[in-house]
């Protein structure tokens, strides 16, 4: 190794930690603020692919129940799934029925809807294409009620509009009247209760998006086929965002009636967060390698002296 190269490596190994922190901060901020600038390939897991395939197979006009069981503390992991799922369902012209088993779930659902509607990708109308039934206290008791008689449990939606005045609610009396159920879960009540008290007994197709820490609890249901695929934490959200973005762009090119042409399909937040995480890890590993190289060069030079 030439002395010039050795001096360069020695200098890189002695970079001030403040500069290193600044570099890591910059490489993290860029994909978070502008995720479309960083295009890191995302490998799709079989479980995420299963969820996407299942929902893509639904016919326009199908009814999907989307249940929100998470709050602000798990929003970074699960909220991107909510937005991506709504994008996918609206693009497929599927009717979306929203409910919440957690009090914060109503706010999460409203925020996700606002994000999707503000994108101007879809011409959807409340009570025709989607309805928010709101929050009901009771956990598994509410799930049992949805499984048997949803009209007795919900007499009005979260805006206090009577069920009989909502066109979408015509013919919807129990969980059996839905073509699919999706649960966005951060704990209890959540995925397990939906399997045990509603979807499995009534033989309604069911899938789940959950936090990474819950995956080990849900995987037995996935392996048994009671849960059809799973979106697992932020990686699962990023994978689903990637597939949905490709699907929306394809539908736009085909002039599908479910999506407005000429509107940019945004890159999802989970994709940006995973890119930020990956780049930060690469930069840290690079500095560790440079630091070790610098150390061994300096030690060899001292030995020669």
Secondary structure as GFF3:
##gff-version 3
##sequence-region A 1 305
A	DSSP	alpha_helix	3	13	.	.	.	ID=ss1
A	DSSP	alpha_helix	17	33	.	.	.	ID=ss2
A	DSSP	three_ten_helix	35	37	.	.	.	ID=ss3
A	DSSP	alpha_helix	46	56	.	.	.	ID=ss4
A	DSSP	beta_strand	63	69	.	.	.	ID=ss5
A	DSSP	three_ten_helix	72	74	.	.	.	ID=ss6
A	DSSP	alpha_helix	75	91	.	.	.	ID=ss7
A	DSSP	beta_strand	95	100	.	.	.	ID=ss8
A	DSSP	alpha_helix	103	118	.	.	.	ID=ss9
A	DSSP	beta_strand	130	135	.	.	.	ID=ss10
A	DSSP	alpha_helix	140	148	.	.	.	ID=ss11
A	DSSP	alpha_helix	150	153	.	.	.	ID=ss12
A	DSSP	three_ten_helix	163	165	.	.	.	ID=ss13
A	DSSP	three_ten_helix	167	169	.	.	.	ID=ss14
A	DSSP	three_ten_helix	175	177	.	.	.	ID=ss15
A	DSSP	beta_strand	180	185	.	.	.	ID=ss16
A	DSSP	alpha_helix	191	194	.	.	.	ID=ss17
A	DSSP	pi_helix	195	199	.	.	.	ID=ss18
A	DSSP	alpha_helix	200	202	.	.	.	ID=ss19
A	DSSP	beta_strand	206	210	.	.	.	ID=ss20
A	DSSP	three_ten_helix	212	214	.	.	.	ID=ss21
A	DSSP	alpha_helix	215	224	.	.	.	ID=ss22
A	DSSP	beta_strand	230	232	.	.	.	ID=ss23
A	DSSP	alpha_helix	233	253	.	.	.	ID=ss24
A	DSSP	alpha_helix	269	304	.	.	.	ID=ss25
###
